[in-house]
């Protein structure tokens, strides 16, 4: 086995394409229709994040959505660059590891449980993407 060969890139890239493109749905919604329950469970998840001023909440969601849309685009660009973008792939692996860690540590908190907010689908999505980045890098 040769490290950093990228031999799994043709296979793992589809997982990353899927997760990046799927995230465009909720994050695009966050830009154009803040608070609209689009995905299953959004009716409980979205209110759990908005505790104060509706204008401040709308601003926060639009910034969050814009950032996530750009990250999805960057991930797609990195994949199309191939192994030339290895340092960026490593950065994305670290980033998605951090996101999965945040979801694990916060998803099961008493606050979100009391609101009925379920992060499990996003945790699964980011865990799957994290595994795909590491497989791309190391195999």
C-alpha positions in Angstrom: 0.0 0.0 0.0 1.3 3.4 -0.9 0.2 6.3 1.2 -1.4 9.3 -0.5 -1.9 7.4 -3.7 -5.5 8.4 -4.1 -6.5 5.1 -5.6 -9.9 5.3 -4.0 -10.6 8.8 -5.3 -12.9 7.5 -8.1 -15.1 5.8 -5.5 -14.9 8.0 -2.5 -15.5 11.2 -4.6 -19.1 10.1 -5.2 -19.7 10.0 -1.4 -18.3 13.5 -1.1 -20.2 14.7 -4.1 -23.4 13.4 -2.6 -22.8 14.9 0.9 -21.7 18.2 -0.5 -24.6 18.5 -2.9 -27.1 17.3 -0.4 -26.1 20.0 2.0 -26.9 22.6 -0.6 -30.6 21.8 0.1 -30.8 22.8 3.7 -28.2 25.5 3.4 -29.7 27.0 0.3 -33.0 27.1 2.2 -31.2 29.0 5.0 -30.3 31.7 2.6 -33.6 32.2 0.8 -36.3 30.9 3.2 -35.0 31.1 6.8 -37.0 29.0 9.1 -38.9 27.1 6.5 -39.2 23.4 7.5 -37.9 21.6 4.5 -36.4 18.4 5.7 -38.0 15.9 8.1 -37.6 17.0 11.7 -36.9 20.7 10.8 -40.0 21.7 12.6 -38.3 20.8 15.9 -34.7 21.4 14.9 -34.9 25.0 13.6 -36.7 26.5 16.6 -34.1 24.9 18.9 -31.5 27.3 17.3 -33.5 30.5 17.4 -34.0 31.8 20.9 -34.0 35.5 20.5 -34.6 38.3 18.0 -36.1 37.0 14.7 -34.0 39.5 12.7 -30.8 38.4 14.4 -31.7 34.8 13.8 -32.5 35.3 10.1 -29.1 37.1 9.7 -27.3 34.2 11.5 -29.0 31.6 9.3 -28.2 33.5 6.1 -24.5 33.8 7.0 -24.4 30.1 8.1 -26.1 29.0 4.9 -23.8 31.1 2.7 -20.7 29.7 4.4 -21.9 26.1 4.0 -22.8 26.6 0.3 -19.3 28.0 -0.3 -17.7 25.1 1.5 -19.7 22.6 -0.6 -18.5 24.3 -3.8 -14.9 24.3 -2.5 -15.2 20.6 -1.8 -16.3 19.9 -5.3 -13.4 22.0 -6.7 -10.9 20.1 -4.5 -12.2 16.8 -5.8 -11.9 17.9 -9.4 -8.3 18.9 -8.8 -7.4 15.3 -7.9 -4.4 14.5 -5.8 -2.7 17.8 -6.6 -5.0 19.2 -3.9 -3.8 16.7 -1.3 -3.2 19.4 1.4 -6.7 20.7 0.9 -8.1 17.2 1.1 -6.3 16.8 4.4 -7.8 20.2 5.6 -11.3 19.0 4.6 -10.8 15.7 6.5 -9.8 17.6 9.6 -12.7 20.0 9.1 -15.3 17.3 8.8 -13.8 15.4 11.7 -14.3 18.6 13.8 -17.9 18.9 12.6 -18.6 15.3 13.5 -17.1 15.9 16.9 -19.2 19.0 17.5 -22.4 17.1 16.4 -21.6 14.2 18.7 -20.9 16.5 21.7 -23.9 18.7 21.2 -26.5 16.5 19.5 -27.2 14.5 22.6 -27.3 17.5 25.0 -30.3 17.9 27.3 -31.1 21.2 25.7 -31.6 19.8 22.2 -33.2 16.6 23.6 -35.8 18.7 25.4 -36.6 20.5 22.1 -37.0 17.3 20.3 -34.2 18.3 17.9 -32.5 15.3 16.1 -29.1 15.8 14.7 -28.6 12.1 13.8 -29.0 12.5 10.0 -26.4 15.3 9.9 -24.1 13.3 12.2 -24.4 10.3 9.8 -23.8 12.5 6.8 -20.7 14.2 8.2 -19.3 10.9 9.5 -19.8 9.3 6.1 -18.0 12.3 4.4 -15.2 12.2 6.9 -14.6 8.5 6.2 -14.6 9.3 2.5 -12.0 12.1 2.9 -9.7 9.8 4.9 -10.0 6.9 2.5 -9.2 9.3 -0.4 -6.1 10.5 1.4 -4.7 7.2 2.7 -5.6 4.6 0.0 
